[in-house]
Amino acid sequence: MPKTTGQGVAHIPTGENKKMVRLLSAVGTRYEDIATKLGITDDTLRKHYKVELDEGRIEANASVAQTLYQQAKNGNTTAAIFWLKTRAQWRENDRLEVTGADGGAIETVIKWASEKS
């Protein structure tokens, strides 16, 4: 006899539901929305469809990554920059170093308005 959920109604995953969960997960649908579509709680969704949720997300990310990679290889500069920043950990240098004369320390002179040069 199947276990019952908190509402006393047993949920038995079907092949059709598993396909739907995998597809909805792959396109980025929120888990709570998938649960609503199935008429179950978020906890029940995660309990019975963990594999479909994970695999859908992984397959979608892999597919998009493959497209991005191909775009970068084919000369799409934006895709190449994004790939290198996220995957190769390239970073832009935003740091500006300021030095005084001949690379020395910066000299700070404070004069009061009443003082003459």
N, C-alpha and C positions, 0 to 999 in steps of 0.2 A: 504494500500500500504506500503511495507517495506521501512524503511529508507535506504538511500544510504550511502556507505562509501565515503571516501575522493576522490576516483577515479570515483565516480558516479555509481558504481556497487553494488547492494544490496547483502549482504551475509545472507543466510538463513541456519542455522545449521541443519544438517540431523542427524538421529539416527546413521548412519554409521560413520559420522564425529565425533560425540560425543564419540563413542566407541574408535575410533582411537586416539583422543586427550587424552582420559583417559589412554589408554595403553602407548602411547608415553611419557606422563607425568610420569607414574609409573616407567618406565625404565630409567628416568633421562634425556630425550631428552630436549635440550634447547628450550625455548619458541619460540625464533626466528626461529629455525629449524622447529618446528611444524607449525608455521605460513606459512613458505615457502612451506611446504608440501601441505598445504591447499590452497595456492595461495592468502593469505590474509596478512594484516599487523599484527604486534605484538599487536597493540592496539585493532584491531578487534578480534583477538584471545582471548585476556583477557576479552573483553566485552561480547562475546558470549559463551565462554567456561570456565568461571571462576570456576564453580562447578566441571567440569571434570578435570581441571588442579589441583585444590586443592585435590580432592578426590583421584586421581591417585597417587599423591605424598604421601598423608597420608597413603593409603593402602600399598604402596611399603615400606615405612618406618616401618610400623607396622609389615609387613611380615618379613623383615630383622631383626627387633628387636626380634620377636618371635623366629627366628632361633638362634640368638645370645644367647638369654636367655636359650633356650634348650641346646645349646652347653655348656654354663657355668654350668648348672645344671648337665650335664652328665660328668663333670670332665675336660673339656677343660680349662686348666689354663689360657691361653691367653684370651679366651672369658670372663672368670670370672674376670680377672684383668681389662679388658677393661670396662666391665659392672659396676664394683664397682667404677672405676675412673669417669665414665661419669654419672652414675645414682645415686650412693651413695656418690658421691663427695669425695671419698677417694683420698688422695694425698701422694706422697712420700716426705720424708723430705730430702731436699738437703742442708739444712743449717748446717754449721759447725761452732761451737762456740769455740774460742780459749781463754784460760785464762792463767794468769801467775802462779807463784808458789802458791800452796795451794788454787787455785781458785781465786786468787786476780787479780789485774790489771797487765797488761803486762808492764814491765819496759823497757823503751827505753834508751839506752846509745849510744851517738854519740862520736866517737873518731876520731881525725884527724890522718892521716898517719904519721905525724911528732911526734906525742905523743907516749910515751912509756907506756906500761901497768903498 
